[in-house]
Amino acid sequence: MFQTKLFCQIDKNGCIFCRRNCFQQTNVIDQNLAETWELIPRLRRHFNEREGNSCSECGMSKRVRMLLWSIRLLLPDLKNSSVLHVNQINHLTPALQKAVGLVETIHSPAQALGAKINGLSNQDLTQLTFPDNHFDLAVHSETIEHIHDYTKALREVERVLKPGGYQIYTIPLIHSRRTRRRIGVDESGRKFHILPLSSHGSAGEYPVVWEFGKDFFKDRREKIHQIHYDNYWRNRTIFSVVEKKRE
């Protein structure tokens, strides 16, 4: 059973990366997203803090600072670590640069898997081209909710981790609900909408397949090692999930 870390207070000493103690807040959850996600005002404020509270120096959002807090807790020295950084999480690259083996990925379906695209490795998270037991750490954020077979993706990431390696990630999750699916796939592979289109990013970009709820943790309980919250009682949306490969 996983352990839960509460009250991490990731900003108590300033930004986890640059130590600047100056943050700015912008509202990034627009009305359309709030309505399709069916967010009550309190949850909308919470997700706005998660996504829109950024360091004025390095630009890291609170979600990304939460990820980095978890990374530094479990792997305080990345110099001898190999790291898989999926889809270049905003502003996280500088914090991972000292890793001796850093591989950053992009997903371009039109290109061959494993191809280099502007220095990034083209990868599909459900069929990675890397060998077994290759990385000490894999980190991804706001990714698996867009993948139809997200359990396969998590399994693939686990495959390429070394025994004892960590998979650290974030997902948008509402604790008061159960997981629901917005887009389905029929037997022929045709996709169809169960609920109206919801996207993160530009209109039509990154369509949301899954809206995760509290049952996600129960379903992953055999894999989850820890859950780190900034402050569970004040804003439950700001957390990172840690899965650890068995040694």
C-alpha positions, 0 to 999 in steps of 0.5 A, a space after each residue: 500500500 502506498 504512503 501519502 505525504 501531506 503538507 509538503 509546502 513546496 514554496 516555503 523556501 521560495 521556488 524549488 528551482 531558482 529560489 526566487 520568492 516571487 510568484 504571479 497568478 494568472 487565470 488559465 482555466 477558461 469558461 469553456 473548459 470549466 463548463 465542459 469539465 463541470 468544475 464548481 467555482 472552488 475547483 476552478 480556483 484550485 486548478 487555476 492555482 495549480 496551472 496559473 501560479 508561476 515563478 516570475 523568474 524561471 516560469 515554473 507553474 505550481 504543478 511543475 514545481 510539485 514535480 520537481 519537489 518530488 524528484 529532488 526528494 527521491 533523487 537529490 543528485 541527478 548527476 549519475 542518473 539516466 532520465 526519461 523526460 516525456 514531452 518536455 514539461 514546461 520549464 522543467 528541462 533546465 532542472 534536469 540538465 545535470 543528469 548524465 543521461 537525459 533523453 527528452 521526447 516528442 510525439 509526432 505520429 507522422 515520423 518514425 518512432 525513435 527518430 530524432 526531431 530537433 534533438 528530441 526522440 520521437 516516442 509513443 508512450 504505449 510503445 517506447 523504443 528504449 530497452 528494458 531496465 534503462 532509466 533511473 527516472 521517468 517523468 511525465 505530466 498531464 499526458 496519460 489523460 490523453 491516451 486511450 490505453 493509459 495503463 499500457 503507457 504506464 506499464 511501458 514506462 515501468 518496463 524501461 525503468 531500472 529495478 528501483 527506478 521511479 516514475 513520477 507524474 501528474 494528472 488532473 484529478 478530482 477527488 470527489 468524483 469517479 473517473 469518466 471517459 470522454 472519448 471511446 474506441 469501437 471494435 474497428 478502432 473508430 473513435 467516438 465522443 461519449 461526452 462533448 469535446 474537451 481539450 487542453 491547449 488550443 481548440 481541438 488540440 490534445 483532446 481529453 480521453 479520461 477525466 480521472 477521479 478518486 478511483 484512479 488511486 485505488 486502481 493503481 494502489 499496487 503500483 503507487 509508492 507515494 503521493 506527494 501533496 503541496 497541501 492536501 487540506 487546502 488544494 488537493 489538485 496539486 500533487 504528484 504520483 510516484 510509482 517505483 519499479 520493484 527491485 
